[in-house]
Amino acid sequence: MSDHQVDEFDYMAEEHDVADFVEVDDDYYARDDGNIGMEDYDPFIKETDTSAASARQGKDIQGIQWDRLNITREKYRLTRLEQYRNYENVPLSGEAVEKECKSMEKGGNYYDFFYNSRMVKPTILHFQLRNLVWATSKHDVYLMSNYQVMHWSSLTRNLSEVLNFAGHVAPSERLDRPGISFCARTTYDDNAITNAVEIFNSLSGGYHFMASNNDCGIREYEMETYQLLRHFRFPWPVNHTSISPNRKLIAVVGDHVDGLLVDSQSGKVVSAVAGHRDYSFASAWHPGGHVFATGNQDKTCRVWDVRNSSKPVAVLKGNLGAARSIRFSSDGQFMVVAEPADFVHVYSTKADYKKRQEIDFFGEISGVSLSPDDESLYIGIWDRTYASLLQYNRKHTYQYLDSFA
């Protein structure tokens, strides 16, 4: 992640929020700041959750009352597609890949809408970093909300604070502060942002985590003693890393058009993958161990096979912007790709990524996560008015309607 200054809100749906379109004396008004808008029209912003049952009866999944607005959903979608500004470090990188991308069939139906909770308010701390939602079970989700780590139970509909980062947390070996076991500086470099964290079971059986840092390094820690085990350095800031299922390879992406496959023990570069036109901010491994994917600001997600990494298996283009977050299902049947806003795509790996389900909504995406059993898909939405947590459930041939089981 480059350290030059940009106005990040220029790349977060700044043109108009849905709430900016209101009906006053039959004239069209567009709000130009963050304070005057739908919040002044109480009937429009009453926070109500949406269930699968109410959605089947015609309610918008986000609770947007389109009949009260003087713009239709279809017209607003076209406006967003025309006006959304995708952030690029390499100018026109999104246009450069047009010829490489083939149209992938829509119409897959793998996950059904189940619930949208307006009580949950996911937020984004940096416009390029969108891995801020994590499901530890089909009912338990953790997410960032301002300076808090929050826990949401979809079973009890209870939201609780786990950890609050407000104020200065001084690095030390161990802290008595509730919720914090360990806190330490990873680097004294001035450009020391930690861009991503990967938690995994090591070959020895213990839990480790790997931190990707803007100081051009990745560091592996053992989580019982918090000992630094490995520190690998690269020529550019590292934005994301993911370790292969057999723990032998690390996919490394960052402020470079190429990605790297690195030996997890020595840090030696095994191979590079070339094809992206901009910087990458996402990576993920298929559980089979041979295939991994990278997400880039050139608006593509590219799928690679380590057995022949000279060219991608698939080049998948988004609608609005960068591929900011990627998740494979635990059973390997699906790959979930999140754009910075409005669209999450669920690709069928069985169909060689040629068939997908497109989940369509409005708002910046703070992160996506599949539950470990693949039964639930959670999507964090950041918006001044319609912030929420979307839940989709795995579609089965035989299931009880709207079941919590």
Buried (B, 14 or more C-beta within 10 A) or exposed (E): BBEEEEEBEEBBBBEBBBBBBBBEEEEEBEBEEEEEBBBEBEEBBEEEBBBBEBBEEEBBBBBBBBEEBBBEBEEBBEBBEEEBBBBBBBEEBBEBBEEBBEEBEEEBEBBBBBBBBBEBBBBBEEBBBBBBBBBEBBBBBBBBBEEBBBBBEBEEEEBEEEBBBEEEEEEEEEBEEEEEEEBEEBBEEEEEBBBBEBEBEBEEEEEBBBBBBBBBBBBBBBBEEBEEEBBBEBEBBBBBBBBBBEBBBBBBBBBBBBBBBBEBEEBEEBBEBEBBBBBBBBBBBBEEBBBBBBBBBBBBBBBBBBEEBEEBBBBBBBBBBBBBBBBBBEEBBBBBBBBBBBBBBBBBBEEEBBBBBEBEBBBBBBBBBBBEEBBBBBBBBBBBBBBBBBBBBBEEEEEEEEEEE
